[in-house]
Amino acid sequence: MRSPEKARGNAPGRPSGEKPPLTILLAGPRGFCAGVDRAILIVEKALERFGPPVYVRHEIVHNRFVVENLEAKGAVFVDEVEDAPTDRPIVFSAHGVPKHVPDEARRRNMIYVDATCPLVSKVHREVERHHANGRTVVLIGHAGHPEVEGTMGQLPDGAILLVEKPSDVATLEVAADTPLAYATQTTLSVDEAAASIAALKARFPEIAGPKQEDICYATTNRQKSTRAIAERADAVLVLGAPNSSNSNRLVDVARDQGVDNAHLIQRAHDIDWRGLAGVRTLGLTAGASAPEVLVEEVIEACRAHYDVTIEEVVTAVETIEFKLPRALVA
């Protein structure tokens, strides 16, 4: 456990009013991934092409700052397809949607654009392939998360069984001769997913897996960079939304490294400055749906309280880009 002593007044030799030093370890990669970039651009391109309003089913990505910026440009966020008028286009979020959603849009003769991350679409194709081959799919993920609901909605009810943690594997009710395959939510903790996969393989040695792991490159990279800053930090701040799976996992990663003072914040105004008393090395990162402008906002807020030194800790360089749907390129 890493818990720096609380600062009491000014450090010896420091004049009254002088800012205490703070080194910010800035994780790299951090923030937007290619799937999030693509999803936001899809909404912006749809607004350019069709004019406002453009409707979006659910939050395009899990970040209120991003959502509010798009709302200011003319995007209207709704819960379901039937909440949007039939004469306006609708965009499906980056998390993916059950098959009944585009089916409903087609039934209503609506123009729709699918902003599902291509790496989530990959998982959708995998579960369809396993189902076509006669296998029951075990999905490792968080109940109620939009990505999980979208993946489970690719197949008929009962064709996918959900496992949230390794201990759930023991309670799976599966006939002895049932062919099985597994898939995972793309934004899970790498270590937690590995533990659930190991439990599945221990109980079902013949279970089939994906050709390439389902946890996306961006999730893996951000967890790795967070681990690197947490190894040296007294405290870690993760920018992200409370409903962002990948952002919450970054907090877990930091705490697993022994940094109990690790917290998820949405904006600079969420920082608990008293909780940072005595901290001299602060790790800072952002989930895959948090824009860089919010990282800069936090750094500037820190400069108001501390004499800040920035150190970039880069563990990977990302160059992946995803193409836009043809309907928005022509």
C-alpha positions as a Markdown table, in Angstrom:
| # | Residue | x | y | z |
|---|---|---|---|---|
| 1 | Met | 0.0 | 0.0 | 0.0 |
| 2 | Arg | 1.3 | 3.4 | -0.9 |
| 3 | Ser | 0.0 | 6.2 | 1.3 |
| 4 | Pro | 2.2 | 9.4 | 1.5 |
| 5 | Glu | 2.2 | 11.3 | 4.8 |
| 6 | Lys | -0.2 | 14.2 | 4.9 |
| 7 | Ala | 1.4 | 17.5 | 4.4 |
| 8 | Arg | 1.3 | 19.8 | 7.5 |
| 9 | Gly | 1.9 | 23.4 | 6.6 |
| 10 | Asn | 4.9 | 24.4 | 4.5 |
| 11 | Ala | 7.8 | 22.0 | 4.0 |
| 12 | Pro | 11.0 | 23.0 | 5.8 |
| 13 | Gly | 12.8 | 25.7 | 3.9 |
| 14 | Arg | 9.9 | 26.5 | 1.6 |
| 15 | Pro | 8.6 | 30.1 | 1.9 |
| 16 | Ser | 5.0 | 30.7 | 2.9 |
| 17 | Gly | 2.8 | 30.7 | -0.2 |
| 18 | Glu | 5.2 | 28.8 | -2.4 |
| 19 | Lys | 3.5 | 26.0 | -4.3 |
| 20 | Pro | 4.6 | 22.5 | -3.4 |
| 21 | Pro | 6.2 | 20.4 | -6.2 |
| 22 | Leu | 4.2 | 17.8 | -8.1 |
| 23 | Thr | 5.4 | 15.5 | -10.8 |
| 24 | Ile | 2.6 | 14.3 | -13.1 |
| 25 | Leu | 3.2 | 11.0 | -14.8 |
| 26 | Leu | 1.2 | 11.2 | -17.9 |
| 27 | Ala | 0.2 | 7.8 | -19.3 |
| 28 | Gly | 0.6 | 7.0 | -22.9 |
| 29 | Pro | -1.5 | 5.8 | -24.6 |
| 30 | Arg | -4.5 | 7.4 | -23.0 |
| 31 | Gly | -7.8 | 8.8 | -24.1 |
| 32 | Phe | -9.6 | 8.4 | -27.4 |
| 33 | Cys | -9.1 | 5.1 | -29.3 |
| 34 | Ala | -9.7 | 4.5 | -33.0 |
| 35 | Gly | -13.3 | 3.2 | -32.4 |
| 36 | Val | -14.3 | 6.3 | -30.3 |
| 37 | Asp | -12.7 | 8.6 | -32.8 |
| 38 | Arg | -14.7 | 6.9 | -35.6 |
| 39 | Ala | -18.0 | 7.0 | -33.7 |
| 40 | Ile | -17.8 | 10.7 | -32.9 |
| 41 | Leu | -16.8 | 11.5 | -36.5 |
| 42 | Ile | -19.7 | 9.4 | -37.8 |
| 43 | Val | -22.1 | 11.6 | -35.9 |
| 44 | Glu | -20.4 | 14.8 | -37.1 |
| 45 | Lys | -20.4 | 13.6 | -40.7 |
| 46 | Ala | -24.0 | 12.6 | -40.5 |
| 47 | Leu | -24.9 | 16.1 | -39.2 |
| 48 | Glu | -22.9 | 17.6 | -42.2 |
| 49 | Arg | -24.6 | 15.3 | -44.7 |
| 50 | Phe | -28.2 | 15.3 | -43.5 |
| 51 | Gly | -28.3 | 18.4 | -41.4 |
| 52 | Pro | -29.6 | 18.6 | -37.8 |
| 53 | Pro | -31.2 | 17.0 | -36.0 |
| 54 | Val | -29.5 | 13.6 | -36.3 |
| 55 | Tyr | -30.7 | 11.1 | -33.7 |
| 56 | Val | -28.4 | 8.8 | -31.8 |
| 57 | Arg | -29.5 | 5.7 | -29.9 |
| 58 | His | -27.9 | 5.8 | -26.5 |
| 59 | Glu | -24.7 | 7.8 | -25.7 |
| 60 | Ile | -22.5 | 7.5 | -28.8 |
| 61 | Val | -19.6 | 6.9 | -26.3 |
| 62 | His | -19.6 | 7.0 | -22.5 |
| 63 | Asn | -18.6 | 10.6 | -21.9 |
| 64 | Arg | -20.9 | 13.5 | -21.0 |
| 65 | Phe | -18.5 | 16.1 | -22.3 |
| 66 | Val | -18.5 | 14.4 | -25.7 |
| 67 | Val | -22.3 | 13.9 | -25.7 |
| 68 | Glu | -23.0 | 17.5 | -24.8 |
| 69 | Asn | -20.7 | 18.8 | -27.5 |
| 70 | Leu | -22.5 | 16.8 | -30.1 |
| 71 | Glu | -25.9 | 17.9 | -28.7 |
| 72 | Ala | -24.7 | 21.5 | -29.2 |
| 73 | Lys | -24.1 | 20.6 | -32.9 |
| 74 | Gly | -27.6 | 19.2 | -33.4 |
| 75 | Ala | -27.4 | 15.5 | -32.2 |
| 76 | Val | -30.4 | 14.3 | -30.2 |
| 77 | Phe | -29.8 | 11.2 | -28.0 |
| 78 | Val | -32.7 | 8.8 | -27.5 |
| 79 | Asp | -33.2 | 5.5 | -25.7 |
| 80 | Glu | -34.7 | 3.5 | -28.6 |
| 81 | Val | -35.3 | 3.8 | -32.3 |
| 82 | Glu | -39.0 | 4.3 | -31.9 |
| 83 | Asp | -38.2 | 7.5 | -29.9 |
| 84 | Ala | -36.9 | 9.1 | -33.1 |
| 85 | Pro | -39.0 | 10.4 | -36.0 |
| 86 | Thr | -39.0 | 8.3 | -39.1 |
| 87 | Asp | -37.9 | 11.1 | -41.4 |
| 88 | Arg | -34.6 | 11.8 | -39.7 |
| 89 | Pro | -31.4 | 9.6 | -39.7 |
| 90 | Ile | -30.4 | 7.7 | -36.6 |
| 91 | Val | -26.9 | 6.5 | -35.5 |
| 92 | Phe | -26.2 | 3.5 | -33.4 |
| 93 | Ser | -23.6 | 3.8 | -30.7 |
| 94 | Ala | -20.0 | 2.5 | -30.7 |
| 95 | His | -20.9 | -0.2 | -28.2 |
| 96 | Gly | -23.0 | -2.2 | -30.7 |
| 97 | Val | -26.7 | -3.0 | -30.8 |
| 98 | Pro | -28.9 | -6.1 | -30.7 |
| 99 | Lys | -30.1 | -7.2 | -34.1 |
| 100 | His | -33.7 | -6.1 | -33.4 |
| 101 | Val | -32.5 | -2.5 | -33.4 |
| 102 | Pro | -31.5 | -2.2 | -37.1 |
| 103 | Asp | -34.5 | -4.5 | -37.9 |
| 104 | Glu | -36.8 | -1.9 | -36.3 |
| 105 | Ala | -35.1 | 1.0 | -38.1 |
| 106 | Arg | -35.6 | -0.9 | -41.4 |
| 107 | Arg | -39.3 | -1.6 | -40.5 |
| 108 | Arg | -39.8 | 2.1 | -40.0 |
| 109 | Asn | -38.0 | 3.0 | -43.3 |
| 110 | Met | -35.4 | 5.0 | -41.4 |
| 111 | Ile | -32.0 | 6.0 | -42.6 |
| 112 | Tyr | -29.6 | 4.6 | -40.1 |
| 113 | Val | -25.8 | 4.6 | -39.7 |
| 114 | Asp | -24.0 | 2.0 | -37.5 |
| 115 | Ala | -21.1 | 3.4 | -35.5 |
| 116 | Thr | -20.4 | 0.1 | -33.8 |
| 117 | Cys | -16.6 | -0.2 | -33.2 |
| 118 | Pro | -15.2 | -2.7 | -35.7 |
| 119 | Leu | -13.6 | -4.6 | -32.8 |
| 120 | Val | -17.0 | -5.1 | -31.3 |
| 121 | Ser | -18.4 | -6.1 | -34.6 |
| 122 | Lys | -15.6 | -8.7 | -34.8 |
| 123 | Val | -17.0 | -10.3 | -31.5 |
| 124 | His | -20.5 | -10.2 | -33.1 |
| 125 | Arg | -19.3 | -12.2 | -36.1 |
| 126 | Glu | -17.5 | -14.7 | -33.8 |
| 127 | Val | -20.6 | -15.5 | -31.7 |
| 128 | Glu | -22.6 | -15.9 | -34.9 |
| 129 | Arg | -20.0 | -18.3 | -36.3 |
| 130 | His | -20.0 | -20.4 | -33.1 |
| 131 | His | -23.7 | -20.5 | -33.1 |
| 132 | Ala | -23.8 | -21.6 | -36.7 |
| 133 | Asn | -21.4 | -24.4 | -35.8 |
| 134 | Gly | -23.7 | -25.6 | -33.1 |
| 135 | Arg | -21.9 | -24.2 | -30.1 |
| 136 | Thr | -23.4 | -22.5 | -27.1 |
| 137 | Val | -21.5 | -19.3 | -26.4 |
| 138 | Val | -20.3 | -18.2 | -23.0 |
| 139 | Leu | -19.8 | -14.4 | -22.9 |
| 140 | Ile | -17.5 | -13.0 | -20.3 |
| 141 | Gly | -18.7 | -9.5 | -19.5 |
| 142 | His | -20.6 | -7.1 | -17.3 |
| 143 | Ala | -24.4 | -7.6 | -17.1 |
| 144 | Gly | -26.3 | -4.5 | -18.3 |
| 145 | His | -23.4 | -3.0 | -20.2 |
| 146 | Pro | -24.5 | -1.9 | -23.7 |
| 147 | Glu | -21.8 | -3.9 | -25.4 |
| 148 | Val | -22.9 | -7.0 | -23.6 |
| 149 | Glu | -26.5 | -6.4 | -24.5 |
| 150 | Gly | -25.5 | -5.8 | -28.1 |
| 151 | Thr | -23.5 | -9.0 | -28.3 |
| 152 | Met | -26.1 | -11.2 | -26.6 |
| 153 | Gly | -28.7 | -9.7 | -29.0 |
| 154 | Gln | -26.9 | -11.1 | -32.0 |
| 155 | Leu | -28.3 | -14.6 | -31.2 |
| 156 | Pro | -31.6 | -16.0 | -30.1 |
| 157 | Asp | -32.4 | -16.0 | -26.4 |
| 158 | Gly | -30.5 | -18.6 | -24.5 |
| 159 | Ala | -27.8 | -19.1 | -27.1 |
| 160 | Ile | -25.4 | -17.0 | -25.0 |
| 161 | Leu | -24.6 | -17.5 | -21.4 |
| 162 | Leu | -23.1 | -14.6 | -19.4 |
| 163 | Val | -20.2 | -15.0 | -17.0 |
| 164 | Glu | -19.2 | -11.9 | -15.0 |
| 165 | Lys | -16.4 | -13.4 | -12.8 |
| 166 | Pro | -14.4 | -16.7 | -12.4 |
| 167 | Ser | -16.7 | -17.9 | -9.6 |
| 168 | Asp | -19.7 | -17.8 | -12.0 |
| 169 | Val | -18.2 | -20.6 | -14.1 |
| 170 | Ala | -18.9 | -23.2 | -11.4 |
| 171 | Thr | -22.6 | -22.4 | -11.5 |
| 172 | Leu | -23.1 | -22.5 | -15.3 |
| 173 | Glu | -25.9 | -25.0 | -16.1 |
| 174 | Val | -24.7 | -26.8 | -19.2 |
| 175 | Ala | -25.4 | -30.3 | -20.4 |
| 176 | Ala | -22.3 | -32.5 | -20.4 |
| 177 | Asp | -22.4 | -33.0 | -24.2 |
| 178 | Thr | -23.0 | -29.3 | -25.1 |
| 179 | Pro | -20.3 | -27.9 | -27.5 |
| 180 | Leu | -19.1 | -24.6 | -26.1 |
| 181 | Ala | -17.2 | -21.5 | -27.2 |
| 182 | Tyr | -16.3 | -18.3 | -25.3 |
| 183 | Ala | -16.1 | -14.6 | -26.2 |
| 184 | Thr | -15.4 | -11.5 | -24.1 |
| 185 | Gln | -16.5 | -8.0 | -23.8 |
| 186 | Thr | -13.8 | -5.8 | -25.4 |
| 187 | Thr | -13.2 | -3.5 | -22.4 |
| 188 | Leu | -12.6 | -5.9 | -19.6 |
| 189 | Ser | -9.6 | -6.0 | -17.2 |
| 190 | Val | -7.0 | -8.2 | -19.0 |
| 191 | Asp | -6.2 | -10.0 | -15.8 |
| 192 | Glu | -9.8 | -10.6 | -14.7 |
| 193 | Ala | -10.7 | -11.9 | -18.2 |
| 194 | Ala | -7.8 | -14.2 | -18.1 |
| 195 | Ala | -8.9 | -15.6 | -14.8 |
| 196 | Ser | -12.4 | -16.3 | -16.1 |
| 197 | Ile | -11.0 | -17.9 | -19.3 |
| 198 | Ala | -8.8 | -20.1 | -17.2 |
| 199 | Ala | -11.8 | -21.2 | -15.1 |
| 200 | Leu | -13.8 | -22.0 | -18.2 |
| 201 | Lys | -11.0 | -24.1 | -19.7 |
| 202 | Ala | -10.5 | -25.9 | -16.4 |
| 203 | Arg | -14.2 | -26.9 | -16.3 |
| 204 | Phe | -14.7 | -27.3 | -20.0 |
| 205 | Pro | -11.4 | -28.4 | -21.6 |
| 206 | Glu | -12.9 | -28.6 | -25.1 |
| 207 | Ile | -14.3 | -25.1 | -25.1 |
| 208 | Ala | -13.4 | -23.1 | -28.2 |
| 209 | Gly | -12.0 | -19.6 | -28.1 |
| 210 | Pro | -11.6 | -16.6 | -30.5 |
| 211 | Lys | -8.9 | -16.8 | -33.1 |
| 212 | Gln | -7.6 | -13.5 | -31.7 |
| 213 | Glu | -8.4 | -12.3 | -28.2 |
| 214 | Asp | -11.5 | -10.1 | -27.9 |
| 215 | Ile | -10.2 | -7.5 | -25.5 |
| 216 | Cys | -9.3 | -4.6 | -27.8 |
| 217 | Tyr | -5.8 | -3.2 | -28.3 |
| 218 | Ala | -6.8 | 0.1 | -26.8 |
| 219 | Thr | -8.1 | -1.4 | -23.6 |
| 220 | Thr | -4.9 | -3.5 | -23.3 |
| 221 | Asn | -2.6 | -0.6 | -24.0 |
| 222 | Arg | -4.3 | 1.7 | -21.5 |
| 223 | Gln | -4.2 | -0.8 | -18.8 |
| 224 | Lys | -0.5 | -1.4 | -19.5 |
| 225 | Ser | 0.3 | 2.4 | -19.4 |
| 226 | Thr | -1.7 | 2.8 | -16.2 |
| 227 | Arg | 0.2 | 0.0 | -14.6 |
| 228 | Ala | 3.5 | 1.7 | -15.6 |
| 229 | Ile | 2.5 | 5.0 | -14.0 |
| 230 | Ala | 1.0 | 3.3 | -10.9 |
| 231 | Glu | 4.3 | 1.6 | -10.1 |
| 232 | Arg | 5.8 | 5.1 | -9.4 |
| 233 | Ala | 2.8 | 7.2 | -8.3 |
| 234 | Asp | 1.5 | 8.2 | -4.8 |
| 235 | Ala | -1.9 | 8.7 | -6.4 |
| 236 | Val | -3.6 | 8.1 | -9.7 |
| 237 | Leu | -6.5 | 10.0 | -11.4 |
| 238 | Val | -8.4 | 8.4 | -14.3 |
| 239 | Leu | -10.5 | 10.6 | -16.5 |
| 240 | Gly | -13.7 | 8.9 | -17.5 |
| 241 | Ala | -17.4 | 8.4 | -17.0 |
| 242 | Pro | -18.9 | 6.3 | -14.1 |
| 243 | Asn | -20.6 | 4.1 | -16.7 |
| 244 | Ser | -17.4 | 3.6 | -18.8 |
| 245 | Ser | -16.2 | 0.0 | -18.3 |
| 246 | Asn | -12.7 | 0.6 | -19.6 |
| 247 | Ser | -12.2 | 3.7 | -17.4 |
| 248 | Asn | -13.3 | 1.8 | -14.3 |
| 249 | Arg | -10.9 | -1.0 | -15.1 |
| 250 | Leu | -8.0 | 1.6 | -15.2 |
| 251 | Val | -8.8 | 2.5 | -11.6 |
| 252 | Asp | -8.8 | -1.2 | -10.7 |
| 253 | Val | -5.4 | -1.6 | -12.4 |
| 254 | Ala | -3.9 | 1.2 | -10.4 |
| 255 | Arg | -5.3 | -0.1 | -7.1 |
| 256 | Asp | -4.0 | -3.6 | -8.0 |
| 257 | Gln | -0.6 | -2.0 | -8.2 |
| 258 | Gly | -0.9 | -0.9 | -4.6 |
| 259 | Val | -2.1 | 2.7 | -5.2 |
| 260 | Asp | -5.1 | 2.9 | -2.9 |
| 261 | Asn | -5.4 | 6.6 | -3.7 |
| 262 | Ala | -6.7 | 6.0 | -7.2 |
| 263 | His | -9.9 | 7.6 | -8.4 |
| 264 | Leu | -12.2 | 8.1 | -11.4 |
| 265 | Ile | -13.1 | 11.7 | -12.2 |
| 266 | Gln | -15.1 | 13.2 | -15.0 |
| 267 | Arg | -13.7 | 16.7 | -14.9 |
| 268 | Ala | -11.1 | 18.8 | -13.1 |
| 269 | His | -13.7 | 20.1 | -10.7 |
| 270 | Asp | -14.1 | 16.5 | -9.3 |
| 271 | Ile | -10.6 | 16.4 | -7.9 |
| 272 | Asp | -10.5 | 16.0 | -4.2 |
| 273 | Trp | -7.5 | 18.3 | -3.4 |
| 274 | Arg | -7.5 | 17.3 | 0.3 |
| 275 | Gly | -7.1 | 13.7 | -0.9 |
| 276 | Leu | -4.0 | 14.7 | -2.7 |
| 277 | Ala | -2.4 | 16.4 | 0.3 |
| 278 | Gly | 1.2 | 15.0 | 0.6 |
| 279 | Val | 1.2 | 13.6 | -2.9 |
| 280 | Arg | 4.3 | 14.4 | -4.8 |
| 281 | Thr | 4.0 | 12.1 | -7.8 |
| 282 | Leu | 0.6 | 11.9 | -9.5 |
| 283 | Gly | -0.3 | 9.4 | -12.2 |
| 284 | Leu | -2.8 | 10.8 | -14.8 |
| 285 | Thr | -4.6 | 8.8 | -17.5 |
| 286 | Ala | -7.9 | 8.8 | -19.4 |
| 287 | Gly | -10.3 | 6.1 | -20.5 |
| 288 | Ala | -10.8 | 5.4 | -24.2 |
| 289 | Ser | -13.8 | 7.8 | -24.4 |
| 290 | Ala | -12.3 | 10.8 | -22.6 |
| 291 | Pro | -11.0 | 13.6 | -24.8 |
| 292 | Glu | -7.5 | 15.0 | -24.4 |
| 293 | Val | -8.9 | 18.5 | -23.6 |
| 294 | Leu | -10.1 | 17.1 | -20.3 |
| 295 | Val | -6.6 | 15.9 | -19.5 |
| 296 | Glu | -5.3 | 19.3 | -20.3 |
| 297 | Glu | -8.0 | 20.8 | -18.0 |
| 298 | Val | -6.8 | 18.6 | -15.1 |
| 299 | Ile | -3.1 | 19.6 | -15.7 |
| 300 | Glu | -4.0 | 23.3 | -15.6 |
| 301 | Ala | -6.0 | 22.8 | -12.4 |
| 302 | Cys | -3.0 | 21.1 | -10.9 |
| 303 | Arg | -0.8 | 24.0 | -11.9 |
| 304 | Ala | -3.0 | 26.3 | -9.8 |
| 305 | His | -2.1 | 24.3 | -6.7 |
| 306 | Tyr | 1.4 | 22.9 | -7.4 |
| 307 | Asp | 4.6 | 23.6 | -9.2 |
| 308 | Val | 4.0 | 21.0 | -11.8 |
| 309 | Thr | 6.5 | 18.9 | -13.8 |
| 310 | Ile | 5.2 | 16.7 | -16.6 |
| 311 | Glu | 6.7 | 13.3 | -17.4 |
| 312 | Glu | 5.3 | 11.3 | -20.3 |
| 313 | Val | 5.3 | 7.5 | -19.6 |
| 314 | Val | 4.7 | 5.9 | -23.0 |
| 315 | Thr | 4.4 | 2.1 | -23.2 |
| 316 | Ala | 2.9 | 1.8 | -26.7 |
| 317 | Val | 2.3 | 3.9 | -29.8 |
| 318 | Glu | -1.1 | 3.6 | -31.6 |
| 319 | Thr | -1.5 | 4.2 | -35.3 |
| 320 | Ile | -4.8 | 2.3 | -36.0 |
| 321 | Glu | -7.5 | 4.1 | -37.9 |
| 322 | Phe | -10.9 | 2.7 | -38.8 |
| 323 | Lys | -12.8 | 3.6 | -42.0 |
| 324 | Leu | -16.1 | 5.4 | -42.0 |
| 325 | Pro | -19.2 | 3.8 | -43.3 |
| 326 | Arg | -19.6 | 4.1 | -47.1 |
| 327 | Ala | -22.8 | 6.0 | -46.7 |
| 328 | Leu | -20.9 | 9.0 | -45.2 |
| 329 | Val | -17.9 | 8.9 | -47.5 |
| 330 | Ala | -19.5 | 9.3 | -50.9 |
